[in-house]
Amino acid sequence: MTTTALPASHPLTDGRTADSALVAALRGRRPAHRPVWFMRQAGRSLPEYLEARAGTGMLESCLTPALASEITLQPVRRYGVDAAILFSDIVVPMRIAGVDVDIQPGVGPVFGRPVRTMADVEALPALGTAGDRGFFDSGLDAIRAAVTITADELGHVPLIGFAGAPFTLAAYMVDGRPSRDHMGARELMHSSPEVWDALVSWTSRAAGLFLRAQVLAGASAVQLFDSWAGSLSEADYVAHCAAGSRTALMSVADLDVPRIHFAANAGHLLDAMGSAGATALGVDYRMPLDAAARSTGGRFPLQGNIDPAMLAAPADALTRHVKDVLARGGEAPGHVVNLGHGMPPHANPDVVKRIVDVVHERG
């Protein structure tokens, strides 16, 4: 594949982040210390986040560049983590495209109209292509601005771009809201595979264009987050979802940035996820990292996987757990420390800072 040159001002091009601990580890190298960041590190666990977002809706916050940048920077300032991840939400690309979706407090993403037929898919907004200045590409300007502002503020700390994986996006759209078992999506992929494939084609393009806009604006790596892929068998993932993830991830392959793929409760899918275009794999807390390295033949740098529940444990127990994660992560060709899922909203910031200090001292 031909590599597209990143802008001369990009942090990877001008040298700000090319040798950062995060990028080195994601490329399978051994930096001076083990890098650490946390999924959902910006958010309700931080009092400064609650103050910054007071009176502003979630999606409005994501689409207000200065506010999104401020929220993205907050955990870097407080914790000294080795990466920022853009403050966003998996449904932001759909909102930008013009899909009727909002995030209801206490519920999650709710769609005005579920997508369950070919007519529903055909009624989805046209996405165009990267840079064609159609409605969707123009709508990405707010995301580009947030990334540029943030990357400039971060300096040598890399920014990670973010998107929801095509399966998870499609599952939300089929059910119209969060579901415990994603039965609607799973039924559709078997009862009407042509409808399912068309929907995943749309969500994969939306996710891919979203990732590409972030990278070109200054993100030094990307993560595709698949909240619900763990509900699938490996056979169903490979047959009905892997191609969509590959389309999204490969949308930035020519830009030569690390591509992390994380799915919750998906230890049985790691090898298939790697084959779907990832260059590094996130591992949730259910699977030890040394086992994950063995199951994937040591082919991928790994990210993870402190159990979020351990943040409530006594300090000595948490420290032992972090050291165990470090030891097991050392079996992979590269290791980025993270939680094995998102930051709990009630997490104590002092405990989180202690984890960062332990990782930097021991890793």
Helices and strands as residue ranges (DSSP letters): H 21-26, H 47-53, H 58-62, H 65-79, E 84-85, H 92-97, E 101-104, E 108-111, H 118-122, H 135-139, H 141-154, E 159-164, H 166-175, H 183-191, H 193-217, E 221-226, G 229-231, H 234-240, H 242-250, G 253-255, E 259-263, G 267-269, H 270-275, E 280-282, H 289-295, E 302-303, G 308-312, H 315-329, E 335-336, H 349-362
